Amino acid sequence: MSLFNQVLQNFPRLEFAALVKKHSAERAAKRFSCRAQPVAMLFCQLAHADSLREICNGLACCVGKLAHLGINGAPNKSSLAYANQHRPAALYEELFYTALGRFRDGKGLGLRKLRFRVCQKNLWVSSGSGSLPSE
């Protein structure tokens, strides 16, 4: 199982389908499904893509493997742009908060709960003299 597929496993298909139905997000969708949009956007983040062209071309290179991710094929630039502009953001916001709730309960992280801290080892505080501290 690829790393990309493991990340997608945190968003169950049935839960996502219920959210799509609740927000009636696939009302006018023909070929580009609501499930394919977060797959494309997650690919954008993991591949550090800067444009729609990079997203679509990157997914097109993985044509045989896209079926394992739950999408039929790579989207066109126009389809992805239209979906990003017209699909309700509330759908993906609610998807995020349900996943966040699952991780906070510890179900997504297994038995171990993680604590997030910011460690600032090289914190420099000005003494008012205007010079940098010597090392």
C-alpha positions in Angstrom: 0.0 0.0 0.0 1.4 3.4 -1.0 1.9 6.3 1.4 -0.7 8.2 -0.6 -3.2 5.4 -0.2 -2.5 5.2 3.5 -3.3 8.9 4.0 -6.5 8.5 2.0 -7.6 5.6 4.3 -8.1 8.2 7.1 -11.1 9.5 5.1 -13.5 6.5 4.9 -15.6 6.3 1.7 -18.9 5.8 3.4 -18.4 8.7 5.7 -17.4 10.9 2.8 -20.4 9.7 0.7 -22.7 10.6 3.6 -21.2 14.1 3.7 -21.6 14.5 -0.1 -25.2 13.6 0.2 -25.8 15.9 3.1 -24.3 18.9 1.3 -25.7 17.7 -2.2 -22.3 18.4 -3.6 -22.6 16.1 -6.6 -25.7 17.7 -7.9 -24.4 18.7 -11.3 -21.3 16.5 -11.5 -20.9 14.4 -14.5 -17.5 12.7 -14.6 -15.4 14.4 -12.0 -16.7 13.1 -8.6 -16.4 14.7 -5.2 -14.1 11.9 -4.2 -11.6 12.7 -6.9 -11.3 16.3 -5.8 -9.7 15.7 -2.4 -7.5 13.0 -4.0 -6.2 15.6 -6.5 -5.8 18.3 -3.8 -3.9 15.9 -1.5 -1.7 15.0 -4.5 -1.1 18.7 -4.9 0.1 19.0 -1.3 2.3 15.8 -1.3 3.9 16.6 -4.7 4.4 20.3 -4.0 2.5 21.1 -7.2 2.1 24.8 -7.9 -0.5 24.8 -10.7 -3.4 22.9 -12.0 -1.3 21.7 -14.9 1.2 20.0 -12.5 -1.6 18.3 -10.6 -3.4 17.0 -13.7 -0.1 15.9 -15.4 1.2 14.3 -12.3 -2.0 12.3 -11.8 -2.0 11.4 -15.5 1.4 9.8 -15.1 -0.2 7.4 -12.5 -3.1 6.3 -14.7 -2.9 2.6 -13.8 -2.7 3.3 -10.1 -5.5 5.8 -9.8 -8.1 3.0 -9.5 -6.5 2.0 -6.2 -7.1 5.6 -4.9 -10.8 5.5 -5.8 -10.9 7.6 -8.9 -11.4 6.6 -12.5 -8.8 8.8 -14.2 -6.8 12.0 -14.1 -9.0 15.1 -14.2 -8.8 17.8 -16.8 -7.6 21.3 -15.8 -10.9 22.8 -16.5 -12.8 20.2 -14.5 -10.6 20.6 -11.5 -10.8 24.4 -11.7 -14.6 24.3 -12.0 -14.9 21.9 -9.1 -12.6 24.0 -6.9 -14.7 27.0 -7.7 -18.2 25.6 -7.4 -18.2 22.7 -5.0 -19.3 23.7 -1.5 -16.4 24.3 0.8 -18.6 23.3 3.8 -18.3 19.7 2.6 -14.5 19.6 2.9 -14.6 21.7 6.1 -16.8 19.2 7.7 -14.7 16.3 6.4 -11.6 18.0 8.0 -13.3 18.4 11.4 -14.6 14.8 11.5 -11.1 13.5 10.7 -9.6 15.9 13.3 -12.1 14.6 15.9 -11.2 11.1 15.1 -7.5 11.9 15.5 -8.1 13.7 18.8 -9.9 10.7 20.2 -6.8 8.7 19.5 -8.5 6.3 17.0 -6.5 7.6 14.1 -3.2 7.4 15.9 -3.5 4.0 17.5 -2.9 3.5 21.2 -0.3 6.3 21.5 -1.5 9.9 21.8 0.9 12.5 20.6 1.5 15.9 22.2 2.5 18.8 19.9 5.1 21.2 21.3 7.1 24.0 19.8 10.8 23.7 20.7 12.8 26.9 20.3 16.4 26.1 21.0 17.9 29.2 19.4 15.7 31.9 20.9 17.5 35.2 20.8 16.3 38.1 22.9 17.6 41.6 22.4 19.3 43.1 25.4 18.7 46.6 24.0 22.4 47.2 23.1 21.7 46.7 19.4 24.5 44.1 18.9 24.2 40.4 18.2 25.1 38.1 21.0 28.6 36.4 20.8 28.7 32.7 20.6 
